[in-house]
């Protein structure tokens, strides 16, 4: 049974210079057609599962007007929701107001996620973003009064020319908002983005690592648990939806460019609005055998602070992990810890987690 669902809304008021997601500047004439196509995909693919998490991402879902949002939520009422569903919508502060928050509340949204990225004016200009402190604090205040008690904000770091002092100011500001969850992202300058086209380059690995370590320390000192490589939360406010990805659980993905993981198939939707409207939803399907499923299990599980649940692994694959990979030397070198039937990467090695995971996968003894 599938318990998680992602909904992609590709529209934005403007395109940020760093973004390589499936997105487009909003035009009202396209939005209604898109929502109709989204409804068709859900009707065609949804199997009636009761969902524990629904995540509406983008793009910038909050850029839709009230009528468009009402239509979206009415469509999503097709989905069956558990009594304790975590129902998230992403947005920007500048396109969120009290009327939209009231509409969210009406339809059962109970988790809000906002992009802040930085308060530094140079960084915001580089990203082609805006941020108004009064708007930020007023929106959060209204949300609190309406009963929203689970709010995430995004923090970006590792900007070109960013100093540790700049990062400290950003963190000080984020902590002053007293939200339940903070997601952090090192700026990666991707191909085909405006930043890449304009010749910007990623900062040095050493400085990026120093910034990451500083963030980890300050998060802990301010009461946030580091439960996943890039995510921090107050106790009990971990993102249930994102944990479904890191636990390698199945999920639906509806919308332009969305991804699904259903049984042994990882499905990626088309990015063509025309194809999507013609019900040609799928761009690519990756069919997984047991070996590739286990590889995904390792890559995703080891992003979490509790790593791989070895009992769950044995139940799922009918074998012990140590029968598949010989990772004893990584434990001996303190790159992995096995404790209470969990295998995990210690926090002080998370910055090099990709290298550690590659080392595990190179030690295959099962074929």
QUINORLIN-V193450 format. One record per residue. N is the residue number from 1. PSI is psi in whole degrees, -180 to 180 (NA if undefined). D_LAST is the distance of its C-alpha to the last C-alpha in whole Angstrom. Layout:
n: <N | N>
psi: <PSI | PSI>
d_last: <D_LAST | D_LAST>
//
This chain:
n: <1 | 2 | 3 | 4 | 5 | 6 | 7 | 8 | 9 | 10 | 11 | 12 | 13 | 14 | 15 | 16 | 17 | 18 | 19 | 20 | 21 | 22 | 23 | 24 | 25 | 26 | 27 | 28 | 29 | 30 | 31 | 32 | 33 | 34 | 35 | 36 | 37 | 38 | 39 | 40 | 41 | 42 | 43 | 44 | 45 | 46 | 47 | 48 | 49 | 50 | 51 | 52 | 53 | 54 | 55 | 56 | 57 | 58 | 59 | 60 | 61 | 62 | 63 | 64 | 65 | 66 | 67 | 68 | 69 | 70 | 71 | 72 | 73 | 74 | 75 | 76 | 77 | 78 | 79 | 80 | 81 | 82 | 83 | 84 | 85 | 86 | 87 | 88 | 89 | 90 | 91 | 92 | 93 | 94 | 95 | 96 | 97 | 98 | 99 | 100 | 101 | 102 | 103 | 104 | 105 | 106 | 107 | 108 | 109 | 110 | 111 | 112 | 113 | 114 | 115 | 116 | 117 | 118 | 119 | 120 | 121 | 122 | 123 | 124 | 125 | 126 | 127 | 128 | 129 | 130 | 131 | 132 | 133 | 134 | 135 | 136 | 137 | 138 | 139 | 140 | 141 | 142 | 143 | 144 | 145 | 146 | 147 | 148 | 149 | 150 | 151 | 152 | 153 | 154 | 155 | 156 | 157 | 158 | 159 | 160 | 161 | 162 | 163 | 164 | 165 | 166 | 167 | 168 | 169 | 170 | 171 | 172 | 173 | 174 | 175 | 176 | 177 | 178 | 179 | 180 | 181 | 182 | 183 | 184 | 185 | 186 | 187 | 188 | 189 | 190 | 191 | 192 | 193 | 194 | 195 | 196 | 197 | 198 | 199 | 200 | 201 | 202 | 203 | 204 | 205 | 206 | 207 | 208 | 209 | 210 | 211 | 212 | 213 | 214 | 215 | 216 | 217 | 218 | 219 | 220 | 221 | 222 | 223 | 224 | 225 | 226 | 227 | 228 | 229 | 230 | 231 | 232 | 233 | 234 | 235 | 236 | 237 | 238 | 239 | 240 | 241 | 242 | 243 | 244 | 245 | 246 | 247 | 248 | 249 | 250 | 251 | 252 | 253 | 254 | 255 | 256 | 257 | 258 | 259 | 260 | 261 | 262 | 263 | 264 | 265 | 266 | 267 | 268 | 269 | 270 | 271 | 272 | 273 | 274 | 275 | 276 | 277 | 278 | 279 | 280 | 281 | 282 | 283 | 284 | 285 | 286 | 287 | 288 | 289 | 290 | 291 | 292 | 293 | 294 | 295 | 296 | 297 | 298 | 299 | 300 | 301 | 302 | 303 | 304 | 305 | 306 | 307 | 308 | 309 | 310 | 311 | 312 | 313 | 314 | 315 | 316 | 317 | 318 | 319 | 320 | 321 | 322 | 323 | 324 | 325 | 326 | 327 | 328 | 329 | 330 | 331 | 332 | 333 | 334 | 335 | 336 | 337 | 338 | 339 | 340 | 341 | 342 | 343 | 344 | 345 | 346 | 347 | 348 | 349 | 350 | 351 | 352 | 353 | 354 | 355 | 356 | 357 | 358 | 359 | 360 | 361 | 362 | 363 | 364 | 365 | 366 | 367>
psi: <134 | 130 | 3 | 149 | 132 | 136 | 126 | 126 | 108 | 0 | 145 | 153 | -34 | 163 | 123 | 150 | -20 | -8 | 129 | 18 | 171 | 109 | 164 | 153 | 137 | 138 | 124 | -34 | -23 | -27 | -48 | -42 | -40 | -44 | -36 | -42 | -39 | -43 | -44 | -43 | -43 | -46 | -40 | -33 | -28 | 131 | 12 | 13 | 146 | 122 | 138 | -26 | 141 | 131 | 117 | 110 | -175 | -154 | -168 | 88 | -32 | -10 | -14 | 148 | 176 | -43 | -41 | -40 | -41 | -41 | -43 | -51 | -35 | -41 | -43 | -11 | -12 | -33 | 134 | 134 | 138 | 166 | -29 | 32 | 138 | 116 | 104 | 144 | 136 | 159 | 173 | 152 | -37 | -21 | 15 | 133 | 179 | -39 | -40 | -40 | -39 | -40 | -43 | -47 | -42 | -38 | 8 | 7 | 132 | 6 | 132 | 141 | 123 | 141 | 120 | -50 | -59 | 155 | -5 | 127 | -36 | -41 | -43 | -41 | -41 | -41 | -12 | 46 | 164 | 154 | 127 | 117 | -43 | -42 | -41 | -53 | -36 | -40 | -44 | -41 | -46 | -43 | -42 | -44 | -30 | -4 | 9 | 115 | 19 | 96 | 133 | 146 | 149 | 136 | 131 | 147 | -180 | 39 | 152 | 131 | 9 | 137 | 166 | -33 | -40 | -44 | -41 | -41 | -41 | -44 | -42 | -42 | -47 | -44 | -30 | -18 | -17 | 49 | 167 | -22 | 141 | 124 | 137 | 143 | 125 | 131 | 116 | 122 | 103 | 155 | 148 | 9 | 162 | -37 | -44 | -44 | -34 | 5 | 12 | 150 | 157 | 151 | 172 | 150 | -38 | -46 | -40 | -45 | -43 | -42 | -43 | -47 | -40 | -43 | -46 | -44 | -48 | -36 | -47 | -42 | -20 | 16 | 19 | 127 | 137 | 84 | -12 | 156 | -45 | 8 | 143 | 143 | 157 | 157 | 127 | -1 | 25 | 148 | 109 | -36 | -49 | -31 | -28 | -38 | -49 | -21 | 3 | 38 | 159 | 151 | 151 | 149 | 114 | 138 | 170 | 125 | 2 | 156 | 146 | 155 | 106 | 120 | -120 | 27 | 130 | 115 | 132 | 127 | 159 | 152 | 4 | 118 | -38 | -46 | -41 | -43 | -23 | 12 | 20 | 75 | -38 | 132 | -38 | 143 | 127 | 118 | 126 | 136 | -179 | -40 | -47 | -32 | -42 | -39 | -45 | -41 | -46 | -50 | -43 | -46 | -36 | 3 | -17 | 157 | -27 | 2 | -137 | 123 | 106 | -30 | -43 | -38 | -46 | -40 | -37 | -41 | 0 | 29 | 158 | 149 | -36 | -13 | -14 | -41 | 141 | 95 | 17 | -40 | -29 | -33 | -44 | -29 | 13 | 25 | -20 | 151 | 131 | 120 | 131 | 43 | 31 | 142 | 121 | 161 | 129 | 148 | -37 | -3 | 6 | -30 | -27 | 25 | -37 | -41 | -39 | -43 | -42 | -41 | -40 | -50 | -25 | -11 | 36 | 132 | 4 | 134 | NA>
d_last: <29 | 29 | 31 | 31 | 33 | 34 | 37 | 37 | 41 | 41 | 45 | 46 | 50 | 49 | 46 | 45 | 44 | 41 | 39 | 36 | 36 | 37 | 41 | 44 | 48 | 49 | 52 | 53 | 53 | 49 | 48 | 50 | 48 | 45 | 45 | 46 | 43 | 41 | 43 | 42 | 38 | 38 | 40 | 37 | 34 | 35 | 34 | 37 | 34 | 36 | 35 | 35 | 35 | 37 | 37 | 39 | 38 | 39 | 41 | 44 | 45 | 48 | 49 | 50 | 53 | 54 | 55 | 51 | 50 | 51 | 50 | 46 | 47 | 48 | 45 | 43 | 45 | 43 | 40 | 40 | 40 | 40 | 43 | 41 | 39 | 39 | 41 | 40 | 42 | 42 | 45 | 48 | 51 | 53 | 52 | 52 | 55 | 57 | 57 | 53 | 52 | 55 | 53 | 49 | 51 | 52 | 49 | 47 | 45 | 45 | 43 | 44 | 42 | 44 | 44 | 46 | 44 | 47 | 51 | 51 | 53 | 52 | 48 | 50 | 51 | 48 | 46 | 49 | 49 | 52 | 53 | 56 | 56 | 59 | 57 | 53 | 55 | 57 | 54 | 53 | 56 | 56 | 53 | 53 | 57 | 55 | 53 | 49 | 48 | 44 | 45 | 42 | 43 | 41 | 42 | 41 | 41 | 40 | 43 | 45 | 47 | 47 | 48 | 47 | 50 | 50 | 46 | 48 | 51 | 48 | 47 | 50 | 51 | 48 | 48 | 52 | 51 | 49 | 46 | 44 | 41 | 40 | 37 | 37 | 36 | 36 | 38 | 35 | 37 | 35 | 36 | 38 | 40 | 44 | 43 | 41 | 43 | 46 | 44 | 43 | 41 | 38 | 40 | 39 | 35 | 38 | 40 | 38 | 36 | 39 | 40 | 37 | 38 | 41 | 40 | 38 | 41 | 44 | 42 | 41 | 45 | 46 | 44 | 41 | 38 | 35 | 32 | 30 | 30 | 33 | 34 | 37 | 39 | 42 | 40 | 39 | 39 | 36 | 35 | 33 | 32 | 31 | 29 | 27 | 26 | 24 | 23 | 21 | 23 | 24 | 28 | 30 | 31 | 35 | 37 | 37 | 33 | 32 | 28 | 27 | 24 | 24 | 21 | 18 | 21 | 22 | 25 | 28 | 31 | 34 | 36 | 39 | 42 | 43 | 40 | 39 | 43 | 42 | 39 | 36 | 34 | 31 | 30 | 26 | 23 | 20 | 18 | 15 | 11 | 10 | 8 | 11 | 13 | 12 | 12 | 16 | 16 | 16 | 18 | 21 | 21 | 22 | 25 | 26 | 28 | 27 | 23 | 20 | 22 | 19 | 21 | 21 | 17 | 17 | 19 | 17 | 14 | 15 | 13 | 14 | 13 | 13 | 10 | 8 | 10 | 13 | 16 | 19 | 20 | 21 | 23 | 25 | 26 | 27 | 24 | 23 | 25 | 23 | 26 | 27 | 24 | 23 | 21 | 23 | 25 | 28 | 31 | 32 | 29 | 28 | 30 | 27 | 24 | 22 | 22 | 21 | 18 | 17 | 17 | 15 | 12 | 12 | 11 | 8 | 7 | 4 | 0>
//
